[in-house]
Amino acid sequence: MGSNYKMTYNVDLVFCIDATASMDGLLDMVKQHALTFHQDLVSAMSAKRKEINQLRIRIVAFRDYKYDGDQAMLTTDFFLMPQEQDLFEQCIREIEAVGGGDDPEDGLEAMAYAIRSQWCEGGVGIKRRQVIVVWTDAATHELGFGWDEETYPREYMVRDFNQLTSWWGDLNHEGFMDQNAKRLLLYAPDEPYWNTITANWDNVLHFPSEAGNGLDGVSYSEIIDTISNSI
């Protein structure tokens, strides 16, 4: 391989964003950089001798089914970047940091939606990366906390944490993601079930956040660098 050789990737990113009231600072930061995110990530990857052939981004914004009803979960299709970056920015700007009820939120349901994404296929000489990034300053309810609510997606959703773990998969069990491509980046408190995921799932990086601080200590450059390192 020559000195100009670069690894080429098809990258799918799913952003699971806690959209409750305390997260307004993080949401403002994401909104501020929405239009430049693609180029910023491409530049960071290029510095590491990696090239993005295709980038798609999906949004899962979550709150709490028991308290927020039909505003508890916002899910989008993948946005193809940079062709659809205007639509991506519009979607991000429409997310408001409100609601949430009690301290824990329905982050595990958001994880289920993310894991079941319509991931892209690879290509000849092109590697795949399937990256889920979770941003939250709250613990998570047990799966099914809002099961009795009318808006809860009972027919779609996993019934318990063990089933969610099987959806993630491991070396001995095929889940819904490519075992070699999948990555999970957790910006979340060191609390159940986030620390359970960290201790038991593979391909996970956990950056503990302080409960209730809205991820005030997380910078945009850190996010870009962490994502590019995970690819």
Sequence and secondary structure as in RCSB ss.txt:
>XXXX:A:sequence
MGSNYKMTYNVDLVFCIDATASMDGLLDMVKQHALTFHQDLVSAMSAKRKEINQLRIRIVAFRDYKYDGDQAMLT
TDFFLMPQEQDLFEQCIREIEAVGGGDDPEDGLEAMAYAIRSQWCEGGVGIKRRQVIVVWTDAATHELGFGWDEE
TYPREYMVRDFNQLTSWWGDLNHEGFMDQNAKRLLLYAPDEPYWNTITANWDNVLHFPSEAGNGLDGVSYSEIID
TISNSI
>XXXX:A:secstr
  TT  EEEEEEEEEEEE SGGGHHHHHHHHHHTTTHHHHHHHHHHHTTEEEEEEEEEEEEE  HHHHGGGSEEE
   EEETTTHHHHHHHHHT       SS B HHHHHHHHHTS     BTTBEEEEEEEEE SS B  TTTTTTST
TS TTTS SSHHHHHHHH BTTB  SS TTTEEEEEEE S TTHHHHHHHSSSEEEEE  TTSTTTT  HHHHHH
HHHHH 
